Amino acid sequence: MLKSRMRIPKSWVPLISRKIIYNLTTKNLIKPLVPDEKLLNETEALLFEELTVEDRLNEEVRELLKSHSLEIEKGKLDYRRLFELTKQKLVKERNLVL
């Protein structure tokens, strides 16, 4: 399982989700068509998903680079540079916002 390294604590996600929902509903920007609990759960899941995009991407890049571990260990390839180039390529291909 991937350890989360989010920039905000995971424990803040419910608080932030409640605040988002509160602001949207009190300003009449949305009228929920689902029960409050479901709306909160979905908002938390979506927020958590967005906050962990970079963590998951980093893990994927590490896995991709494992196939080049011999060259990297022998000093033929710079791991840090290869990591960043691979990450940038995936970000561009997938239109990710980090």
N, C-alpha and C positions, 0 to 999 in steps of 0.2 A: 504494500500500500504506500502511496505517495504521501510523504509528510508535507503538510502545508507550511509555506514560508510567506504567507500573506503579509502585506505591509501593515495591515490592521489586524488586531486579534480576532480570531474566529468568534469569540464570545460577543463581539460587537455587532455581528451580522443581524441577529434578531432585533436589536435596538435600532439599527439603521433602517431595517426593513419596516418596522413599525412607524418610524418617523416619515419615511417616504410615503407609505400608505396614508398616514394621517394628513400629511400636507396635500396629497392629491385629492383626497376625499373632502376635506374641509374647504378647499378652494373650488370644489365642484368641477375638477378637471377630469375626474372619472366617477362613474357610478358602478360599483362592483356588482357583477351578476352571479357571483359565487359567494359562499359563506366566508365570513371574515377569517376564520382559521385556515381555510384553503388558500385564500388570497395571501395571507401571511406566509404560509409554508412555501408557496410557489415563488413569492418574492425573495424569501431567504435562499431558496435553491438557486434562483437566477443570479442573485448577488454573489453568492459563494462561487458559482461557476465562473463568473466574470473576474472575480478577484484571484482565482487560481489559474487563469489561462497561462500566465508566464511560467508558473511552477511546472505545469504539465508539459509545456513546450520545452523547458530546460531538461526535463527528464527524458523526453523523446530524443532530443539532440544527443544527450549522453548515450542513449541506447544505440543511436545511429553511428556514433563515433567508436563504439566498441569494436566494430569491424575493422577499424584502422589502428587498433591498439599497438600492434607490433611496430608499425612505422612511427607512431607517436613515441613509443618507448625508446626506439633507436635514435630519436632526435631528428628524424627525417621530416617530421611535421610538427608544427607548433600547435599544441592542443588548444590553448586559449584562443589563438587566431582562428583555428579551424572551427571551434565551438561557436564563436561570434559570427563567422561567415555562414555557417549552417543555419544558425538561429535566424539571422537576417533574411536568408533565402526563404525559410519556412514562413516567417512573418509576412513577407511580400507575397508569396504564393497564396497564402490563406487570408490575406487582407486583415490581419490581426492588429488590434490596437493594444499596445502594452503600456 
